[in-house]
Amino acid sequence: MPGVDNPQRAHVNYILNCQGCHGPEGSGSADGDVPRMKDFLGNFLNVEGGREFLIRVPGVASAPLSDTAIAELLNWTLHTQSPDQIPEDFLPYNESDVIQWRRKTLGDVAHERERLIVRMR
């Protein structure tokens, strides 16, 4: 997987930092409060602002992981849960991407997510 040096480590980081809300398969919550990632997450890479959004989501930005580990986790999650939605020209996340965007707080996450989804349509 491009951008994933250690898939086992990335999987463990997903279990510890993401799975509690998004579920083991990235299905989200039944009531829709936690968004589904499975077969959808890669769509964010197809719209302006989507790449940055995935880094700035509070659960990602505040995860107790290094910038390098965040990049690896994002790449792993995209490739395992949403491979068919990843654009052909996708450049894997790297430490510099995370450093650039992680500390720029998202105000209204739900509104920003909806704005990007409208762009996808």
C-alpha positions in Angstrom: 0.0 0.0 0.0 1.5 3.3 -1.0 2.4 5.5 2.0 2.0 2.6 4.5 5.4 1.4 5.8 3.9 -1.0 8.3 0.3 -2.2 7.6 0.1 -4.0 11.0 1.0 -0.9 12.9 -1.5 1.2 10.9 -4.2 -1.4 11.6 -3.4 -1.3 15.3 -3.6 2.5 15.2 -7.0 2.3 13.5 -8.2 -0.1 16.2 -7.0 2.1 19.0 -8.0 5.5 17.5 -10.8 5.0 15.0 -12.6 1.7 15.4 -14.4 2.7 18.7 -16.6 5.1 16.7 -16.4 4.1 13.1 -16.4 0.4 13.7 -14.0 -2.4 12.5 -15.2 -2.1 8.9 -15.7 1.7 8.9 -19.5 1.4 8.8 -20.1 4.3 11.2 -23.0 4.4 13.5 -26.6 3.2 12.7 -28.0 6.6 13.5 -25.6 8.4 11.2 -23.9 10.4 14.0 -20.6 8.8 13.1 -20.0 8.9 9.3 -19.4 5.8 7.3 -15.9 5.5 5.8 -16.4 2.1 4.0 -16.7 2.6 0.3 -16.9 6.4 0.7 -13.9 8.0 2.4 -11.8 8.2 -0.9 -14.5 10.4 -2.4 -13.1 13.3 -0.3 -9.9 13.1 -2.4 -11.9 14.0 -5.5 -13.0 17.5 -4.3 -11.1 20.6 -3.5 -10.5 20.8 0.2 -11.3 17.1 0.8 -7.7 16.0 1.3 -7.1 18.6 4.0 -10.5 17.8 5.6 -9.5 14.2 6.3 -6.5 15.5 8.3 -8.4 18.2 10.1 -11.3 16.0 11.3 -11.0 16.3 15.1 -10.6 12.6 15.7 -7.7 12.5 13.3 -6.1 15.9 14.2 -6.3 15.2 18.0 -5.2 11.5 17.8 -2.2 10.9 20.1 -0.1 9.9 17.2 2.9 11.5 15.4 2.4 13.3 12.2 4.1 10.4 10.4 1.8 7.9 12.0 -1.3 10.0 11.1 -0.2 10.0 7.5 0.3 6.2 7.5 -3.1 5.7 9.2 -4.9 7.8 6.7 -3.2 6.0 3.8 -4.0 2.6 5.3 -7.6 3.5 6.0 -8.2 4.8 2.5 -6.6 1.7 0.9 -8.4 -0.8 3.1 -11.9 0.8 3.4 -12.3 2.9 0.3 -9.9 1.7 -2.4 -12.3 2.1 -5.3 -12.9 5.7 -4.6 -9.3 6.8 -4.5 -8.4 8.8 -7.6 -5.7 7.4 -9.9 -3.4 10.4 -9.4 -3.6 10.1 -5.5 -0.4 11.0 -3.8 -0.2 9.3 -0.4 -0.3 11.5 2.7 3.0 12.2 4.2 4.3 13.9 7.4 4.5 17.3 5.7 0.8 17.2 4.7 -0.2 16.4 8.3 2.1 19.1 9.7 0.6 21.6 7.3 -3.1 20.9 8.1 -3.4 19.1 11.5 -3.3 22.2 13.6 -5.8 24.2 11.6 -8.9 23.7 13.6 -12.2 22.9 11.9 -15.0 25.0 13.3 -18.2 23.2 12.3 -17.1 19.7 11.2 -20.6 18.6 10.1 -21.1 21.7 8.0 -17.7 21.3 6.3 -18.4 17.7 5.6 -21.8 18.5 4.1 -20.2 21.2 2.0 -17.7 18.8 0.6 -20.3 16.1 -0.1 -22.3 18.7 -2.1 -19.2 19.3 -4.2 -18.9 15.6 -4.8 -22.4 15.5 -6.4 
